[in-house]
Amino acid sequence: MITDRQLFLLHLGQTSKDPLLLEITRAEGVYMYGPTGQKYLDLISGVSVSNTGHRHPRVIAAIREQTEAYLHLMVYGELVQSPQIKYARLIVSLLPVSLDNCYFVNSGSEAVEGALKLAKKYTGRKKIIYFSNAYHGSTHGALSVQGSDKYRESFKPLLPETQQIGFNDFSALGAIDDSTACVIIEPVQSEAGIINPAEGFLEEIRQRCNDKGALLIFDEVQTGFGRTGSLFAIDRFGVIPDILVLAKALGGGMPLGAFISSREIMSALIEEPQLGHITTFGGHPVCCAAGLASLSVILEEKLTEQCEAKSAVFKRELRHKLIKEIRGEGLLLAVRLADPEYVRYAIKNAPRHGIILDYFLFCDDAFRIAPPLTISNDEINTACRQIISLLDDAMKNRKK
Ligand SMILES: Cc1ncc(COP(=O)(O)O)c(C=O)c1O
């Protein structure tokens, strides 16, 4: 009989020669389960998505309730749908007053596309500045502002008039000039292996954008919704962008993205041409209902506030000869090992130790830890013990 693994390899488009190939039949809270009851502690959250854990009861209830009312009704932007309104209202109430207008889309990449288009349309300019080792998604526009050639070289030509400058390189900020439509930046670079901005870097970019009339776009697709110990990195750094890009945890486990700006800037999509961005499923009512429930849980259970203390447990308990450094804040951590080969071994063999780990796209000597924010201290202690035994195993294996 043909197995599900074989069917996966036969009929699903593959993106790597060496997929994890774990079969998961159920997920609940911080755990995923295999077909014969194997239990895995999820230390990745589907890459910073499941901030309130898998299948949070309030998220499931909101999804059920919305499916009783309606599913898709119409392309985005025509009908008044209560899940969209309620969710947009809650989100903007948590952001600086200038960010009061939400455009819901389907994913992080689409939100980046929307944000770049909006900046070009509003300013009437074309040049886009982005940073080394930035990751903003995998569509053509998002690839055009990817700060590494590794995953984009084969897909050229990409957008013209884009310019890469060094992350944390103050001397390069002169590239922001009178022809610049926008600067797009992750306030904390995620796929680069969790790199914080140097002190004053975001402020200096903000100032330069103000001076030159360029818009500043923050991509908080990965850092949003409490992951780094503040609801958004904006709160942590006190720098306010003109456009904020959100996705991943925005949908509470359902696909949802958004770009958020002021009503004045957003209105550039209304005319010449009208329908400046069109999306059929953007802001799907079931996804908005799920996201609203998930964000309400984050706020009411004060998950953001607990993030730093939980992070400290990881940093205190994770001690091993192979660990050279643990970077990051909150529950977005990069564990740097002595050598990339150990990283590959650890990620591949983590499930045998009952945990799920993951790579960074642009940092091969570290693995990622980004569990649901609902993880308890006991579960963190278990995770750390499992990681240490995994690293012992990696050392033994290397000696053979
Ligand atoms: C910072 C950042 N921006 C954008 C994206 C793209 O999001 P999506 O995969 O939903 O298109 C990602 C995805 O990993 C991301 O980490």
Ligand as a Chemical Component Dictionary entry (heavy atoms), coordinates in Angstrom:
data_LIG
# 
_chem_comp.id                   LIG 
_chem_comp.type                 NON-POLYMER 
_chem_comp.pdbx_formal_charge   0 
_chem_comp.three_letter_code    LIG 
# 
loop_
_chem_comp_atom.comp_id 
_chem_comp_atom.atom_id 
_chem_comp_atom.alt_atom_id 
_chem_comp_atom.type_symbol 
_chem_comp_atom.charge 
_chem_comp_atom.model_Cartn_x 
_chem_comp_atom.model_Cartn_y 
_chem_comp_atom.model_Cartn_z 
_chem_comp_atom.pdbx_ordinal 
LIG C1 C1 C 0 9.846 39.229 8.083 1  
LIG C2 C2 C 0 8.996 38.501 7.082 2  
LIG N1 N1 N 0 8.349 39.206 6.141 3  
LIG C3 C3 C 0 7.564 38.600 5.230 4  
LIG C4 C4 C 0 7.425 37.234 5.206 5  
LIG C5 C5 C 0 6.587 36.574 4.158 6  
LIG O1 O1 O 0 5.410 36.044 4.715 7  
LIG P1 P1 P 0 4.611 34.889 3.963 8  
LIG O2 O2 O 0 5.431 33.649 4.030 9  
LIG O3 O3 O 0 3.305 34.812 4.732 10 
LIG O4 O4 O 0 4.377 35.353 2.567 11 
LIG C6 C6 C 0 8.091 36.467 6.175 12 
LIG C7 C7 C 0 7.977 34.997 6.183 13 
LIG O5 O5 O 0 8.716 34.270 6.773 14 
LIG C8 C8 C 0 8.903 37.117 7.136 15 
LIG O6 O6 O 0 9.580 36.431 8.062 16 
# 
loop_
_chem_comp_bond.comp_id 
_chem_comp_bond.atom_id_1 
_chem_comp_bond.atom_id_2 
_chem_comp_bond.value_order 
_chem_comp_bond.pdbx_ordinal 
LIG C1 C2 SING 1  
LIG C2 N1 SING 2  
LIG C2 C8 DOUB 3  
LIG N1 C3 DOUB 4  
LIG C3 C4 SING 5  
LIG C4 C5 SING 6  
LIG C4 C6 DOUB 7  
LIG C5 O1 SING 8  
LIG O1 P1 SING 9  
LIG P1 O2 DOUB 10 
LIG P1 O3 SING 11 
LIG P1 O4 SING 12 
LIG C6 C7 SING 13 
LIG C6 C8 SING 14 
LIG C7 O5 DOUB 15 
LIG C8 O6 SING 16 
# 
